[in-house]
Amino acid sequence: MPESEAPMKLSINRLEDILLAQGEITKEQHAMVRKYIMENKISSTVAITDLKIKDINGIYRVVADALGVEFVPIIDRYSRLSDEIIALIPENTCKAFCVLPWELNGNELKLLIDNPQNTTAIREVQDLTGKKVVPVMAVGKQLKNIIEYYFKNKHEKEQMLSLTKQGIESSGVVKMAESFTDGTGPIVEFINLLLERASLTKASDIHIKPNENDVRIRMRIDGELREIARVDKNSLNTVISRIKVLSNLNIAEKRIPQDGAFTYRGKNCLLELRVSILPSLFGESCVMRVIDKKGVDYDFSGLGMSDEDEAVFRKMISRPDGLILVTGPTGSGKSTTLYTALKELNKPSVNIITVEDPVESPVKDINQVQVNSQVGLDFSAALRSILRHDPDIIFIGEIRDNETAQIAVRSSITGHLVLSTLHTNDALSAIMRLCDMGIEKYLVTSSLSGVVAQRLLKRVCPECSVDHKITEDESKITGLPVGTVTKVGRGCMNCGNTGYSGRIAIYEFVLITKELRKAILEGVTMDELYDIAKGQGMISLKDSCKELLLNGITSCKEAVRVIYAKE
């Protein structure tokens, strides 16, 4: 550990002596530390952490006890930091002395500081605030990171607000149009900043929503909407106009919804954006779906499947014909799974044609058809046409109606491999869904090769995860014994104080066997179908979720939200 991370030197005793006196280390460990210090000419803190005798939080806690001050792990208290309290001390003072206001009680200000014996820093804060300062010890490196993180976000929000205000003040209609054309001006810079932020945070969507008095900017990160900033309401029209220009939409039309798309090439990103403009009570609302072209690599290693799941899926798609369905709600990763399958199947010897609404991602050497209902090119019309183009493999973006389902089923029976998506809660429900759409049971059993159900669950942030024991209520929902140890994220700067970082997919695979075909034709209940599938080795979504819980990958709260919420 670098010397900069070490707490201040104590005049009372050496750190290892304090630890020994408090019973935190043994005499043998004390001797080991002393020897390590002498051999390597390093500090006590570095020696203790190098030898893995105690972590940095543990060291700081002991030092704080010796000094008679409170110790606060930043990850434990990050949620308590407020803009109003932090504003009490200027940014340069916070950075110069490595301090941050934490809590204000009347005239008493609790101050996060890495060295409670730094009287100069404490005196400076007292003079600035006029408050009685109570030092609270925090790990220096963690404190520096949170100071940097907070003020960077603050500056970014201020920059966004400033840019939109500049756009209002400096733009007549002509000037605004000129700046949009040559790619300059404050509003252009604002949109670029927004897109760069979306790429950096791996956001899937950008929401621009007008309210009565301001405009709310949010991004969907790891499946959750997070507010980024609020900007001047008067900037709405220029912001939306810029997005319309990029998307080749009608700037003058504000009464009806409009959909478009554009590509953004930034400093370190290449983004494909699908744009939807919708008239609302307080002005036009905009949602942009973000596809990071540099970050998308349709490879099996990125799907998060177990070796067993991958083997089953490869077996499904290796068939020369049949219907394969991937089910799940919107945003569950169905398209990613199917594009990965298409990439695997894309060989010179096969002709692959897709029908999508919209085309999610261009794929080399694959014929991709964009649905356009305005000119009569819907799924069914497109499918009827592509069958005359001699396809071996057909990908249908979504089976939405009886006609599309009929064509998909009959195509799979007549020698084509058909892949598509369906909105159902689990794999077996897809069978009943096809029957509900008017497909005869004998056609379902003849065509259907396999079904994949999937979900995306948020990962517990590894930086701030702590043990969590399953409660009685959680046990009733999940089926895990009370007291089972799982993980939960406390929230830190690395995860935006959410407790989660990234997402992982879970799967449920059903291969349509002779036993299942017979059961479907006989009209058995869903429960009976489920028992047959389980007997053949099906691992349900719930079972997959339990595995993630036991391995500390996701939290019980997230599992309940995604998997058990409908029960």
RARALIN-V778446 format. One record per pair of residues at least 6 apart in sequence whose ideal C-beta (glycine too) atoms are under 7 Angstrom apart, sorted by the first residue. I is the first residue (numbers start at 1). J is the second residue. If there is no record, write none. Layout:
((I J) (I J))
This chain:
((1 45) (1 46) (1 49) (1 56) (3 43) (3 46) (4 140) (5 56) (5 140) (5 141) (6 43) (6 45) (6 46) (7 45) (7 59) (7 60) (7 63) (7 114) (7 115) (8 115) (8 117) (10 18) (10 63) (10 66) (12 66) (14 44) (15 44) (15 45) (15 48) (15 59) (16 30) (16 33) (16 34) (16 44) (16 48) (18 62) (18 66) (19 25) (19 62) (20 27) (20 30) (22 62) (24 54) (24 62) (25 53) (29 53) (32 51) (33 44) (33 47) (33 48) (33 51) (33 53) (36 47) (36 51) (37 44) (37 47) (45 59) (48 54) (48 59) (49 55) (49 56) (56 139) (57 73) (57 139) (60 71) (60 137) (60 139) (61 71) (64 70) (64 71) (64 137) (67 116) (69 116) (69 135) (69 136) (69 137) (70 136) (70 137) (71 137) (72 112) (72 136) (72 138) (74 138) (74 139) (74 142) (74 143) (74 146) (75 464) (75 490) (75 491) (75 492) (76 490) (77 102) (78 146) (78 491) (78 492) (78 493) (78 497) (79 491) (79 497) (80 102) (80 103) (81 102) (85 101) (85 104) (86 100) (86 101) (86 150) (88 101) (88 129) (89 99) (89 101) (89 125) (89 128) (89 129) (91 151) (93 124) (93 128) (94 100) (94 147) (95 147) (97 118) (97 121) (97 124) (98 113) (98 114) (98 140) (98 143) (98 144) (99 111) (99 112) (99 113) (99 121) (99 125) (100 112) (100 143) (100 146) (100 147) (101 109) (101 111) (102 110) (102 111) (102 112) (102 136) (103 110) (107 131) (107 132) (108 131) (108 132) (108 134) (109 129) (109 131) (109 132) (109 133) (109 134) (110 134) (110 136) (111 125) (111 133) (111 134) (111 135) (111 136) (112 136) (112 138) (112 143) (113 121) (113 135) (113 136) (113 137) (113 138) (114 138) (114 139) (114 140) (114 143) (116 135) (116 137) (122 133) (122 135) (125 133) (126 133) (145 493) (146 493) (149 493) (157 229) (159 193) (160 190) (160 193) (160 229) (160 231) (161 229) (161 231) (161 232) (163 186) (163 187) (163 189) (163 190) (164 187) (164 190) (164 231) (164 232) (164 235) (164 239) (165 232) (166 186) (167 185) (167 186) (167 187) (167 190) (167 235) (167 238) (168 232) (168 234) (168 235) (168 238) (170 186) (171 238) (176 238) (179 185) (179 188) (180 188) (180 242) (180 245) (187 238) (187 239) (187 242) (188 242) (190 239) (191 242) (191 243) (192 266) (194 206) (195 264) (195 266) (195 271) (196 266) (196 267) (196 269) (197 228) (198 206) (198 219) (198 290) (199 266) (199 269) (199 271) (199 292) (201 219) (201 221) (202 221) (202 295) (203 219) (203 220) (203 221) (203 290) (204 220) (204 289) (204 290) (205 219) (205 220) (205 287) (205 288) (205 289) (205 290) (206 219) (206 288) (206 290) (207 218) (207 225) (207 287) (208 215) (208 217) (208 239) (208 285) (208 286) (209 215) (209 216) (209 285) (210 233) (210 236) (210 280) (210 282) (210 283) (210 285) (211 282) (212 282) (213 233) (214 230) (214 231) (214 232) (214 233) (215 230) (215 231) (215 233) (215 235) (215 236) (216 227) (216 230) (217 228) (217 229) (217 230) (217 231) (218 225) (218 226) (218 227) (218 228) (219 226) (219 228) (222 458) (222 500) (222 502) (222 503) (223 331) (223 456) (223 458) (223 503) (224 498) (226 496) (236 283) (240 277) (240 284) (240 286) (241 251) (243 275) (243 286) (244 251) (244 277) (245 251) (246 262) (247 260) (247 261) (247 262) (247 275) (248 260) (249 258) (249 260) (249 277) (250 258) (254 279) (254 284) (255 279) (256 279) (257 277) (257 278) (257 279) (258 277) (259 275) (259 276) (260 275) (261 273) (261 274) (261 275) (262 273) (262 275) (263 272) (264 271) (264 273) (269 292) (269 294) (270 293) (270 294) (271 290) (271 291) (271 292) (271 293) (272 291) (272 293) (273 288) (273 289) (273 290) (274 288) (274 289) (274 358) (275 286) (275 288) (276 287) (277 284) (277 286) (278 284) (278 285) (291 361) (296 361) (298 336) (298 339) (298 340) (298 343) (299 340) (300 310) (300 340) (303 337) (303 340) (303 505) (304 504) (304 505) (305 313) (305 507) (309 507) (309 509) (312 509) (312 511) (313 452) (313 509) (316 324) (316 449) (316 450) (316 511) (317 324) (317 341) (317 344) (317 345) (319 417) (319 449) (320 417) (321 412) (321 415) (321 416) (321 417) (322 412) (322 417) (322 447) (322 449) (323 408) (323 409) (323 412) (323 418) (323 447) (323 448) (323 449) (324 419) (324 449) (324 450) (325 420) (325 421) (325 422) (325 430) (325 451) (326 334) (326 337) (326 338) (326 421) (326 452) (326 454) (327 421) (327 422) (327 423) (327 424) (327 427) (327 430) (327 451) (327 453) (328 334) (328 453) (328 454) (328 455) (329 423) (332 454) (332 455) (332 456) (333 454) (333 456) (333 505) (334 421) (334 454) (335 360) (337 452) (337 454) (338 395) (338 419) (338 421) (339 360) (339 361) (341 419) (342 352) (342 363) (342 366) (342 395) (343 363) (345 352) (345 393) (346 352) (346 363) (346 365) (346 366) (350 392) (350 393) (351 390) (351 391) (351 392) (352 366) (352 367) (352 391) (352 392) (352 393) (352 395) (353 367) (353 369) (353 386) (353 389) (353 391) (353 394) (354 366) (354 368) (354 369) (354 395) (355 369) (355 371) (355 379) (355 382) (355 383) (355 386) (355 396) (355 397) (356 368) (356 370) (356 371) (356 397) (357 371) (357 397) (358 370) (359 368) (359 370) (362 368) (369 382) (369 386) (371 377) (371 378) (371 379) (371 382) (379 396) (379 400) (379 404) (380 403) (380 404) (380 407) (383 396) (383 404) (383 407) (384 407) (386 394) (387 411) (391 416) (392 416) (392 417) (393 416) (393 417) (394 411) (394 416) (394 418) (395 419) (396 404) (396 408) (396 418) (396 420) (397 421) (398 420) (398 421) (399 405) (399 408) (399 420) (399 422) (402 437) (402 438) (405 434) (405 437) (405 439) (406 439) (408 418) (408 420) (409 439) (409 443) (409 447) (411 418) (412 418) (412 447) (413 446) (413 447) (422 430) (422 433) (424 430) (424 433) (425 566) (426 453) (426 508) (426 541) (427 451) (427 452) (427 453) (427 508) (427 510) (428 510) (428 526) (428 529) (428 530) (428 533) (430 451) (431 444) (431 448) (431 520) (432 526) (434 444) (435 441) (435 444) (441 520) (441 521) (442 521) (444 520) (445 517) (445 520) (445 521) (448 512) (449 512) (450 509) (450 510) (450 511) (450 512) (451 510) (452 507) (452 509) (453 508) (453 541) (454 505) (454 506) (454 507) (455 506) (455 541) (455 562) (455 563) (456 503) (456 505) (457 503) (457 504) (457 506) (457 548) (457 554) (457 558) (457 559) (457 562) (458 500) (458 503) (458 554) (458 558) (459 500) (459 501) (459 502) (459 503) (459 504) (459 553) (459 554) (460 487) (460 488) (460 489) (460 499) (460 500) (460 552) (460 553) (460 554) (460 555) (461 489) (461 492) (461 494) (461 495) (461 499) (461 500) (461 501) (462 501) (463 492) (463 494) (463 495) (464 489) (464 490) (464 491) (464 492) (464 495) (464 499) (465 487) (465 488) (465 489) (465 552) (466 488) (466 490) (467 485) (467 487) (468 486) (468 487) (468 488) (468 556) (469 483) (469 484) (469 485) (470 478) (470 480) (470 481) (470 482) (470 483) (470 484) (470 486) (470 556) (471 482) (472 482) (474 556) (475 481) (475 482) (477 560) (477 564) (478 546) (478 549) (478 556) (478 559) (478 564) (480 546) (480 549) (486 549) (486 552) (486 555) (486 556) (487 552) (487 555) (488 499) (488 555) (489 495) (489 499) (489 500) (489 555) (490 499) (491 497) (491 498) (491 499) (494 501) (495 501) (504 548) (504 553) (506 541) (506 544) (506 545) (506 548) (507 544) (508 538) (508 539) (508 540) (508 541) (508 544) (509 538) (510 533) (510 538) (513 536) (515 532) (516 529) (516 532) (516 533) (519 528) (519 529) (519 532) (541 563) (542 563) (545 559) (545 563) (548 554) (549 556) (549 559))
